[in-house]
Amino acid sequence: MKLLVLGFSNIFQRRVLPVLGECGVERVDIASESGRPVPDNHPLVGGVFGEYRQAIRSSGTDAVYISTTNERHAPLAREALSAGLHVIVDKPAAMSLGDAVELAGLAVRNNRCLAEATVFGAHPQIRRAREIFRENGVRPTRISSTFSIPPLGDDNFRYRKALGGGAIADTGVYAVVPGRLFFETAPTAVHARITSRGAEVETGYSLLMDFGKGRALVGHFGFDTEYRNWIEILGPGLCVRFDRAFTTTPELENVLTVIRANAVSTETAQAGDSFAIFFGGVIRDIGAGDFRQYAQAMLEDAQSVDMLRRAARQ
Protein backbone atom coordinates (compact mmCIF):
# COMPACT_ATOMS: atom_id res chain seq x y z
CA MET A 1 0.00 0.00 0.00
CA LYS A 2 1.04 3.58 -0.68
CA LEU A 3 0.26 6.06 2.09
CA LEU A 4 0.14 9.85 1.97
CA VAL A 5 0.70 11.60 5.30
CA LEU A 6 -0.75 15.08 5.77
CA GLY A 7 1.13 16.84 8.55
CA PHE A 8 4.65 16.03 9.73
CA SER A 9 3.58 15.86 13.38
CA ASN A 10 5.61 14.71 16.36
CA ILE A 11 3.35 11.70 16.89
CA PHE A 12 3.83 10.64 13.26
CA GLN A 13 7.61 10.96 13.52
CA ARG A 14 7.93 9.18 16.88
CA ARG A 15 5.31 6.45 16.75
CA VAL A 16 3.82 6.00 13.29
CA LEU A 17 6.61 6.26 10.71
CA PRO A 18 8.85 3.68 12.48
CA VAL A 19 6.14 0.98 12.28
CA LEU A 20 4.62 1.55 8.83
CA GLY A 21 6.94 -0.91 7.10
CA GLU A 22 5.80 -3.79 9.30
CA CYS A 23 2.18 -2.71 8.71
CA GLY A 24 2.40 -3.38 4.98
CA VAL A 25 3.12 0.14 3.73
CA GLU A 26 5.53 0.14 0.78
CA ARG A 27 5.86 3.88 0.23
CA VAL A 28 5.10 7.02 2.26
CA ASP A 29 4.59 10.43 0.69
CA ILE A 30 4.62 13.32 3.15
CA ALA A 31 2.91 16.70 2.85
CA SER A 32 3.88 19.39 5.34
CA GLU A 33 2.84 23.03 5.40
CA SER A 34 4.78 23.88 8.57
CA GLY A 35 8.16 24.30 6.91
CA ARG A 36 9.59 21.60 9.18
CA PRO A 37 12.29 19.62 7.31
CA VAL A 38 11.09 16.24 6.06
CA PRO A 39 13.74 13.49 5.83
CA ASP A 40 14.30 12.27 2.28
CA ASN A 41 16.69 9.48 3.28
CA HIS A 42 14.14 7.25 5.04
CA PRO A 43 13.70 4.00 3.08
CA LEU A 44 9.91 4.39 2.95
CA VAL A 45 9.70 8.10 2.15
CA GLY A 46 8.96 8.91 -1.47
CA GLY A 47 7.46 12.21 -2.55
CA VAL A 48 7.46 15.34 -0.39
CA PHE A 49 4.81 18.02 -0.86
CA GLY A 50 4.44 21.52 0.53
CA GLU A 51 0.65 21.74 0.26
CA TYR A 52 -1.98 19.26 1.45
CA ARG A 53 -4.56 19.55 -1.30
CA GLN A 54 -1.93 19.36 -4.02
CA ALA A 55 -0.66 16.16 -2.44
CA ILE A 56 -4.15 14.63 -2.34
CA ARG A 57 -4.60 15.40 -6.04
CA SER A 58 -1.22 14.29 -7.33
CA SER A 59 0.48 11.75 -5.06
CA GLY A 60 -1.18 8.66 -6.55
CA THR A 61 -1.62 7.19 -3.08
CA ASP A 62 -4.05 4.51 -1.87
CA ALA A 63 -4.75 6.01 1.56
CA VAL A 64 -4.22 9.18 3.57
CA TYR A 65 -3.20 9.59 7.20
CA ILE A 66 -4.15 13.02 8.57
CA SER A 67 -2.03 14.29 11.47
CA THR A 68 -2.54 18.06 11.46
CA THR A 69 -4.00 20.46 14.00
CA ASN A 70 -7.53 19.46 14.96
CA GLU A 71 -9.54 21.99 12.96
CA ARG A 72 -8.15 20.67 9.65
CA HIS A 73 -9.00 17.01 10.22
CA ALA A 74 -12.56 17.01 8.86
CA PRO A 75 -11.98 19.25 5.80
CA LEU A 76 -8.96 17.21 4.72
CA ALA A 77 -10.75 13.91 5.37
CA ARG A 78 -13.67 15.15 3.26
CA GLU A 79 -11.35 16.04 0.39
CA ALA A 80 -9.49 12.73 0.55
CA LEU A 81 -12.66 10.64 0.69
CA SER A 82 -14.11 12.63 -2.21
CA ALA A 83 -10.95 11.81 -4.18
CA GLY A 84 -11.58 8.10 -3.63
CA LEU A 85 -8.92 7.57 -0.96
CA HIS A 86 -9.06 5.60 2.26
CA VAL A 87 -8.57 7.79 5.34
CA ILE A 88 -6.97 7.33 8.75
CA VAL A 89 -7.22 10.47 10.85
CA ASP A 90 -5.94 11.48 14.26
CA LYS A 91 -8.54 12.18 16.93
CA PRO A 92 -10.78 14.08 16.82
CA ALA A 93 -11.84 13.08 13.31
CA ALA A 94 -14.32 15.97 13.34
CA MET A 95 -14.97 19.02 15.49
CA SER A 96 -18.76 18.63 15.27
CA LEU A 97 -21.28 15.82 15.08
CA GLY A 98 -22.56 17.21 11.79
CA ASP A 99 -19.12 16.87 10.21
CA ALA A 100 -18.76 13.34 11.60
CA VAL A 101 -22.11 12.30 10.12
CA GLU A 102 -21.14 13.78 6.76
CA LEU A 103 -17.75 12.03 6.73
CA ALA A 104 -19.22 8.66 7.72
CA GLY A 105 -21.83 8.94 4.98
CA LEU A 106 -19.21 9.90 2.42
CA ALA A 107 -17.06 6.92 3.38
CA VAL A 108 -19.99 4.54 2.97
CA ARG A 109 -21.11 6.00 -0.37
CA ASN A 110 -17.59 5.88 -1.81
CA ASN A 111 -16.84 2.47 -0.26
CA ARG A 112 -13.74 3.80 1.47
CA CYS A 113 -12.32 3.29 4.95
CA LEU A 114 -12.61 6.11 7.48
CA ALA A 115 -10.75 5.24 10.68
CA GLU A 116 -10.22 7.52 13.66
CA ALA A 117 -6.88 6.68 15.29
CA THR A 118 -8.03 5.89 18.82
CA VAL A 119 -5.10 3.52 19.07
CA PHE A 120 -5.23 2.82 22.81
CA GLY A 121 -8.22 0.53 22.29
CA ALA A 122 -6.07 -1.80 20.17
CA HIS A 123 -3.54 -2.47 22.93
CA PRO A 124 -3.36 -6.01 24.40
CA GLN A 125 -4.01 -4.68 27.92
CA ILE A 126 -7.50 -3.53 26.88
CA ARG A 127 -8.19 -6.88 25.25
CA ARG A 128 -7.00 -8.70 28.37
CA ALA A 129 -9.16 -6.59 30.69
CA ARG A 130 -12.22 -7.46 28.62
CA GLU A 131 -11.23 -11.14 28.63
CA ILE A 132 -10.99 -11.19 32.43
CA PHE A 133 -14.60 -10.10 32.71
CA ARG A 134 -15.73 -12.68 30.14
CA GLU A 135 -13.76 -15.47 31.84
CA ASN A 136 -15.46 -14.66 35.15
CA GLY A 137 -18.91 -14.40 33.61
CA VAL A 138 -19.26 -10.79 34.78
CA ARG A 139 -20.53 -7.78 32.86
CA PRO A 140 -18.86 -4.46 33.74
CA THR A 141 -21.20 -1.91 35.33
CA ARG A 142 -18.89 0.95 36.34
CA ILE A 143 -15.88 2.63 34.76
CA SER A 144 -13.68 5.26 36.39
CA SER A 145 -10.83 6.87 34.49
CA THR A 146 -8.51 9.85 34.49
CA PHE A 147 -6.25 11.17 31.76
CA SER A 148 -4.92 14.53 32.87
CA ILE A 149 -1.51 16.08 32.28
CA PRO A 150 0.44 19.15 33.42
CA PRO A 151 -0.05 22.41 31.52
CA LEU A 152 1.40 22.54 28.02
CA GLY A 153 3.63 25.22 26.52
CA ASP A 154 1.90 28.54 25.90
CA ASP A 155 2.29 28.14 22.12
CA ASN A 156 0.61 24.71 21.99
CA PHE A 157 -2.29 24.61 19.52
CA ARG A 158 -4.51 22.96 22.15
CA TYR A 159 -4.92 26.40 23.76
CA ARG A 160 -6.12 27.96 20.50
CA LYS A 161 -9.83 27.86 19.69
CA ALA A 162 -9.21 28.57 16.01
CA LEU A 163 -6.94 25.49 15.78
CA GLY A 164 -9.48 23.12 17.32
CA GLY A 165 -8.07 23.35 20.82
CA GLY A 166 -9.70 22.66 24.15
CA ALA A 167 -9.69 19.71 26.51
CA ILE A 168 -12.94 18.23 25.17
CA ALA A 169 -11.81 18.34 21.55
CA ASP A 170 -8.43 16.86 22.40
CA THR A 171 -9.36 14.25 25.02
CA GLY A 172 -13.07 13.65 24.44
CA VAL A 173 -12.48 10.31 22.73
CA TYR A 174 -10.41 9.12 25.71
CA ALA A 175 -13.38 9.96 27.92
CA VAL A 176 -16.05 8.16 25.88
CA VAL A 177 -14.35 5.23 24.10
CA PRO A 178 -14.03 3.05 27.25
CA GLY A 179 -17.83 3.02 27.43
CA ARG A 180 -18.04 1.64 23.90
CA LEU A 181 -15.30 -0.91 24.54
CA PHE A 182 -16.54 -2.28 27.87
CA PHE A 183 -20.31 -1.61 27.85
CA GLU A 184 -20.69 -2.12 24.08
CA THR A 185 -23.47 0.44 23.88
CA ALA A 186 -24.01 4.19 23.71
CA PRO A 187 -24.71 6.46 26.70
CA THR A 188 -28.29 7.48 27.41
CA ALA A 189 -27.35 10.66 29.29
CA VAL A 190 -24.23 12.70 30.01
CA HIS A 191 -23.51 15.19 32.78
CA ALA A 192 -20.33 17.28 32.65
CA ARG A 193 -18.69 20.30 34.21
CA ILE A 194 -15.79 22.41 33.04
CA THR A 195 -13.26 22.47 35.89
CA SER A 196 -10.66 24.87 34.47
CA ARG A 197 -10.41 27.36 31.61
CA GLY A 198 -7.69 29.15 29.69
CA ALA A 199 -7.97 32.39 27.77
CA GLU A 200 -9.76 30.78 24.79
CA VAL A 201 -10.72 27.20 25.67
CA GLU A 202 -11.51 24.84 28.52
CA THR A 203 -8.47 23.06 29.94
CA GLY A 204 -10.14 20.52 32.21
CA TYR A 205 -13.48 18.81 32.74
CA SER A 206 -15.22 16.06 34.70
CA LEU A 207 -18.07 13.88 33.49
CA LEU A 208 -20.65 11.27 34.42
CA MET A 209 -22.12 9.13 31.63
CA ASP A 210 -25.21 6.98 32.18
CA PHE A 211 -25.44 3.85 30.01
CA GLY A 212 -28.64 2.46 31.49
CA LYS A 213 -29.13 -0.87 33.33
CA GLY A 214 -26.98 0.35 36.23
CA ARG A 215 -23.96 1.13 34.04
CA ALA A 216 -22.06 4.39 34.46
CA LEU A 217 -18.72 5.99 33.60
CA VAL A 218 -17.05 8.81 35.51
CA GLY A 219 -13.82 10.58 34.65
CA HIS A 220 -11.53 13.59 34.86
CA PHE A 221 -9.63 14.86 31.80
CA GLY A 222 -7.56 17.83 30.77
CA PHE A 223 -4.18 19.52 30.87
CA ASP A 224 -4.08 21.31 34.22
CA THR A 225 -2.94 18.74 36.85
CA GLU A 226 -0.21 16.30 37.77
CA TYR A 227 0.14 13.50 35.19
CA ARG A 228 -2.45 10.77 35.72
CA ASN A 229 -3.39 8.08 33.22
CA TRP A 230 -5.45 5.17 34.57
CA ILE A 231 -8.69 3.23 34.29
CA GLU A 232 -10.73 1.04 36.64
CA ILE A 233 -13.47 -1.28 35.41
CA LEU A 234 -15.87 -2.59 38.04
CA GLY A 235 -18.63 -5.20 38.10
CA PRO A 236 -20.31 -7.59 40.57
CA GLY A 237 -17.51 -9.34 42.47
CA LEU A 238 -14.79 -8.17 40.07
CA CYS A 239 -12.58 -5.14 39.47
CA VAL A 240 -9.71 -4.59 37.00
CA ARG A 241 -7.49 -1.54 37.34
CA PHE A 242 -4.30 -0.37 35.58
CA ASP A 243 -2.19 2.68 34.91
CA ARG A 244 -0.97 3.85 31.47
CA ALA A 245 -4.42 3.08 30.08
CA PHE A 246 -4.47 5.64 27.26
CA THR A 247 -0.82 5.93 26.26
CA THR A 248 1.53 2.98 26.62
CA THR A 249 5.13 2.55 25.54
CA PRO A 250 5.68 -0.40 23.15
CA GLU A 251 7.93 -2.35 25.50
CA LEU A 252 5.78 -1.99 28.64
CA GLU A 253 4.34 -5.20 30.07
CA ASN A 254 1.73 -3.44 32.14
CA VAL A 255 0.49 -4.74 35.47
CA LEU A 256 -3.26 -5.19 35.85
CA THR A 257 -4.60 -5.24 39.40
CA VAL A 258 -7.49 -7.70 39.66
CA ILE A 259 -9.83 -7.83 42.67
CA ARG A 260 -12.16 -10.84 42.97
CA ALA A 261 -14.42 -11.08 46.01
CA ASN A 262 -12.08 -8.68 47.86
CA ALA A 263 -8.98 -10.80 47.08
CA VAL A 264 -6.28 -8.81 45.28
CA SER A 265 -4.01 -10.30 42.61
CA THR A 266 -1.96 -8.95 39.74
CA GLU A 267 -1.55 -10.01 36.16
CA THR A 268 0.99 -8.87 33.58
CA ALA A 269 -0.47 -7.87 30.25
CA GLN A 270 1.34 -8.57 27.01
CA ALA A 271 3.45 -5.70 25.71
CA GLY A 272 2.41 -4.18 22.42
CA ASP A 273 2.82 -1.18 20.17
CA SER A 274 -0.69 0.23 19.96
CA PHE A 275 0.17 2.25 16.85
CA ALA A 276 1.56 -0.77 15.00
CA ILE A 277 -1.41 -2.91 16.02
CA PHE A 278 -3.97 -0.27 15.04
CA PHE A 279 -2.40 0.78 11.73
CA GLY A 280 -1.60 -2.81 10.81
CA GLY A 281 -5.19 -3.85 11.48
CA VAL A 282 -6.67 -1.00 9.46
CA ILE A 283 -4.35 -1.64 6.52
CA ARG A 284 -5.14 -5.38 6.53
CA ASP A 285 -8.87 -4.66 6.66
CA ILE A 286 -8.57 -2.20 3.76
CA GLY A 287 -6.81 -4.91 1.75
CA ALA A 288 -9.59 -7.37 2.60
CA GLY A 289 -12.34 -4.86 1.83
CA ASP A 290 -13.68 -5.20 5.38
CA PHE A 291 -13.52 -1.73 6.91
CA ARG A 292 -16.99 -0.27 7.49
CA GLN A 293 -16.76 -0.90 11.24
CA TYR A 294 -14.23 1.92 11.57
CA ALA A 295 -16.57 4.64 10.30
CA GLN A 296 -19.32 3.25 12.53
CA ALA A 297 -17.07 3.40 15.60
CA MET A 298 -16.00 6.95 14.72
CA LEU A 299 -19.62 8.02 14.40
CA GLU A 300 -20.66 6.39 17.68
CA ASP A 301 -17.80 8.12 19.49
CA ALA A 302 -18.64 11.46 17.85
CA GLN A 303 -22.23 11.16 19.08
CA SER A 304 -21.00 10.53 22.63
CA VAL A 305 -18.53 13.43 22.48
CA ASP A 306 -21.32 15.67 21.19
CA MET A 307 -23.42 14.73 24.24
CA LEU A 308 -20.41 15.53 26.43
CA ARG A 309 -19.84 18.88 24.74
CA ARG A 310 -23.49 19.91 25.07
CA ALA A 311 -23.62 18.82 28.72
CA ALA A 312 -20.52 20.87 29.53
CA ARG A 313 -22.19 24.01 28.14
CA GLN A 314 -25.15 23.80 30.51
Stockholm file with secondary structure:
# STOCKHOLM 1.0

chainA/1-314         MKLLVLGFSNIFQRRVLPVLGECGVERVDIASESGRPVPDNHPLVGGVFGEYRQAIRSSGTDAVYISTTNERHAPLAREALSAGLHVIVDKPAAMSLGDAVELAGLAVRNNRCLAEATVFGAHPQIRRAREIFRENGVRPTRISSTFSIPPLGDDNFRYRKALGGGAIADTGVYAVVPGRLFFETAPTAVHARITSRGAEVETGYSLLMDFGKGRALVGHFGFDTEYRNWIEILGPGLCVRFDRAFTTTPELENVLTVIRANAVSTETAQAGDSFAIFFGGVIRDIGAGDFRQYAQAMLEDAQSVDMLRRAARQ
#=GR chainA/1-314 SS CEEEEECCCHHIIIIIGGGTGGGTCCEEEEECSSCCCCCSCSTTEEEEESCHHHHHHHSCCSEEEECSCGGGHHHHHHHHHHTTCEEEECSCSCSSHHHHHHHHHHHHHTTCCEEECCGGGGSHHHHHHHHHHHHTTCCCCEEEEEEECCCCCTTCGGGCGGGTCSHHHHHHHHHHHHHHHHHCSCCSEEEEEEEEECSSSEEEEEEEEEEETTEEEEEEEESSSSCEEEEEEEETTEEEEEESCSCCCTTCCCEEEEEETTEEEEEECCCCCHHHHHHHHHHHHHHHTCCHHHHHHHHHHHHHHHHHHHHHHC
#=GC SS_cons         CEEEEECCCHHIIIIIGGGTGGGTCCEEEEECSSCCCCCSCSTTEEEEESCHHHHHHHSCCSEEEECSCGGGHHHHHHHHHHTTCEEEECSCSCSSHHHHHHHHHHHHHTTCCEEECCGGGGSHHHHHHHHHHHHTTCCCCEEEEEEECCCCCTTCGGGCGGGTCSHHHHHHHHHHHHHHHHHCSCCSEEEEEEEEECSSSEEEEEEEEEEETTEEEEEEEESSSSCEEEEEEEETTEEEEEESCSCCCTTCCCEEEEEETTEEEEEECCCCCHHHHHHHHHHHHHHHTCCHHHHHHHHHHHHHHHHHHHHHHC
//
